[in-house]
Amino acid sequence: MPNLALCCAGSLIGVKMSSGSFPVGKVNFLNLYPMTFEEFLIATNDKINIDLFHTALTCDRQSDIAHAKLWDKLKEYYMTGGMPKVVSSYLSNRESWLEAMNTARTIQQELIEGYFKDFAKHSGKINSLHIVSVLENIPIQLSKNIEGSVKRYRFKKVLSHKKSFSDLQGPIDWLIKAGLIIKVKICNRAELPLESFCKNNIFKLFLFDIGLLGAMLDLPPKTIISQNFGITKGYFAENYVAQEFLSVGISKLYSWSERNSEIEFLRVVDENIIPVEVKSGTRTQAKSLGQFINKYSPEKAITLTGKPLNKTPGLTIHNYPLYLAGKICNQT
């Protein structure tokens, strides 16, 4: 039936790791990612917050009241993440906030367990144990980043008696292909092409969904929403931004580290390299960003923080609130 259009959905684990035959050349692929923050807002059906979000995209400054409302929603999203079933359950039980959070966390734990079972199905028993170990280790390494940006992924003590990139490359590549982790390459120079200034064994790793990150760290939902987990919460913001960037079609993510300076993300827009500094709160001292600007003189620099929107014409640095991360990545 050549006129019949058939739409199918499946996990990347089943599609890319299956040994079965596939109709090459007869299928068009569309990638689905966890719901973005904007899609989470739309799902809440809260017209006021949706309007505030869209208004923020077209103005240079934002009121403290508007920012506070959207910031509260972002903290909810930090807890739920973007897995549709988790979001749906959370929103369906909002009459009892405690029940909504607990139900969402239960579904997150079930999803994680389901992934672990899929590993054994598609990779073999021994390989699946290595894949599980790597996946479980990523949130642990992220949570150890106390100050500054997330550091490069370390290979020691992940698998017993294995401590090099070559030992872990297989499980890491498997998880990337399955869409369960996000790789951010670290450049040692901010020049085009960025790929030329990266090494294969130096990169950061994040989870594909921030809600599952909290679940795998067993952070209580209330703690995530209250942002009451010490000064280590910067890795949550960075994971969120990586997730937002990926969802809008940025297939390759880069960061920058040179001597004692580091920038969380680099964006290439119309041949311009734009540094993107990520801060989890309102303390926005950016020594590394200043050093980057002094050395490379970018036309524009971006900070993503807990502060309200503030774009001042004529200045190099533009401050955007974190919840607009997915909307500013292609702006010049």
PyMOL commands that set and color helices and strands:
alter all, ss='L'
color gray80, all
select helices_A, chain A and resi 12-17+37-44+47-56+64-80+84-92+97-123+125-143+165-177+194-197+210-216+221-226+230-247+287-296+322-328
alter helices_A, ss='H'
color red, helices_A
select strands_A, chain A and resi 181-187+198-207+253-258+261-269+272-278+301-305+317-321
alter strands_A, ss='S'
color yellow, strands_A
deselect
rebuild
show_as cartoon
